[in-house]
């Protein structure tokens, strides 16, 4: 009788251990699934929460009802296409009419020359020439990290654009804006952006926003709602 009781007790303990193990495994699997979903949400720009960004590099009236932000890399060919084809239409149809304020933020990830170019653009911004320098950079691409944006070339661009070259050269050589460019790039990754150009309209990421038709449609929708 004692033996049967001992066996029964052992059997129950074994079953309890298996149940505990099963629940532990299920719990572990649930944690992994939740973790994967969380990572996916962080990496999906469509899930980005509305964000407020600095407008120090911007054009348009301060109280425009719509704010469009471009996160760009100066070595990015798609960004260059945006700058030469979409931005002019955006400026003509929405910025110049007081409906949109257009902002640029650095998302420099292609390489060292991207960071140098962004720092140079910040130095140009000191002299009120950011957008001139922006256009010059995008128009001067010649392959990624192939020497188009050496500091010597960046200084030459300043001369061509009529900047105060001594001030500009000193600004660029000092690395004055290195931390600022890195901070903006980190900001883009924290938001969850994965490529350039990335366009935000009133704080919301717009899938395909680098295309004028998609970008303008979103702007018009927001303008209609603001009336």
N, C-alpha and C positions, 0 to 999 in steps of 0.2 A: 504493500500500500504506500509506504514511504517512497519507494522507488518511482511508483506511478505519479505521485504528487510532485516529486522532484522533476520528473520528465515533463509533466504538465506545466510546472513553473518555468522551467527552462524554455519550453516551447513558447509560452506567453512572452517571456523576456525577449526571445529572438524576434517574435512578431513585432513587438513594440520598437525594437531597435531598427527593424526594417522600415516601419512606418516613419520613425524619426528620420532615418536616412532619406526616405522618399520625399518627405516634406522639405528636408534640407536641400535636396537636389532641385526640387521644384522652385524653392525660394531663390536658389542660385541662378537658375535659368531665367526666372522673372527679372532678377536684377540685371542680368546681361541684356535681356530684351529691352528693358527700360533704358539702359545705358546706350544701346545702339540707336534707339529712337531719339534720345536726347542729342546724340552726336549728329544724327541726320538732320534734325531740326536746326541745329547750330550751323550746319554747313549749307542749308538751303536758304538762299537769299529771299525767297518768297515769304519765309517765316520771320523776316527781320522786323523787329519792332520799330515804330517811328522814332527817328533820331533827330537831334538838334546838333548842327555843326557850325563851326566858325565861318563867318562870311567875309573874312579879310581879303580874299582874292575873288572879287565878284564884280558884276556889272548889273545895272538896272536900279530902279528906285528902291529905297529901303523898305517901304511898306507895300511892295507888290504882293498881291494875294497868293501868288504861287512862287515857290522857290525850287529851282532845279539845280541839283548838285551833280557834277561830274567827278567821279573818282577815276583818275587816269595815270598812266605811265607814259612818260615822254618818248620812250622807245617802242611803244605799242603801235603797230601798223593800223589796227582797227581804230585806235584813238585818233591817229592822224586823219583817217577817213572821216571820222565824226567831226573833227575840227574844221576840215575843209568843205564838207558837204552839208552836215546837219546843223552845226553851230551857226553858220551865217543865216540860215532860214529861221532858226530859233530867235536870233537877235533881231532880225528884221520884223518878224511877225508878232513876237511876244515881248521881248525885252524893250525894244524901242517904243512900244506902245504902252509901257508901264504895267503890263500884266504879269511879267515874270522877272525875277531876280535870278541871274545865273551865277553859280559858284563853282570854283575848282578846288578840289582837294587831291593831295598826292596819294597815289597808291603805287609806289615805285618798287617793283619786285623783280624786274628783268635783269638788273645788274648794276654795277657800280656807276656806269655812265648815266643811268636813270636818276640816281641820287644826285650826282653832280649837276645834271640838267635842272632838276627840281630846286636845288640850292641856288643855282644861277637865276632861276625865275623868281625866287624870293628876293634876291638882291635887286633884280629889275623892278620888283614891286615897290621897293623902297623909293624908287624914283618915278613911280606912277606909270611904269611901262610893262606891267605884268602881261597884259593881253597881247601886246606887240611881241614880247619875248615868247609867250606861249605859242603864237602862230609861227614864229621863226623856228622854234624847236621842232614842232610837228612837221614843218615843211622841209627840215634839214635831215631827216632820218636817212640812214644809209646802211641798214643792217644792225643787228643787236650787238652792242659792245665791240663794234668794229672801228671805233675811233672818231665817230661823228661828233660826240659830245665830250671830247677831251677838254680840260680846263682852258687850254690855249684857244680852241675853237669857240668855247663859250665866251671867252673874253673878246674874240673877234666879232661875235654876234652883237655884243654890247656896243662896239664901235660902229657897226653897220646901222644900228638902231638909234644912234645919237645919244647914248647914255653918257653920264659923267664917268669916264672909264677908270680914273684913279680910284674913285669911291667903289665902283663896281668890282674892280679887280681885287681890292683889299677885302671887300665883303666876301667874295668867293674864296679867296686864298685862306681866309681865317676860319672857314667852316662854321660861320656864324649861325647858319640855319640848318646845320646837319641834324640836330636833335629835333627840330620842328618837322622836318621832312620824315624822319623816322617815326615820330609820334603820329603823324597823319596816316602813314602807312599802317602802323599798328592799329589805329582807329578803324581803318577799312577792314582789317582781318577780324577785329572784335565784333564789328557789325555783322560779319558773315559773308562779305563779298568775296568772290572767287576769281574774278577776271576784270579786265578793263576793255573799253570804258564801262563803268557801272553807273547807272543814272538813278538818282533818287528824286522823287517829286513830292514836295511837302513831307519829307521824311520817310517816304515809302519807296522801297526798291521796285523798279519797273523792269520786268522781264522783257528783253528786246528793246530797251529804252534808247539804245544807240541808233535805232531806226527812226527817222523823222515822223513817219506815219503813226507809229505806236506812241512816241513821246508826245506829239502834238494832240493826239486823241485824248490822252490822259490829262493834259493841261486844259483842254477845252472842257472836259467833264468837270474838273475842279472849278474852273471859272464860272461855269453854268450854275454850280451849286452855291457859289459865293455871292451870287446876285440876289 
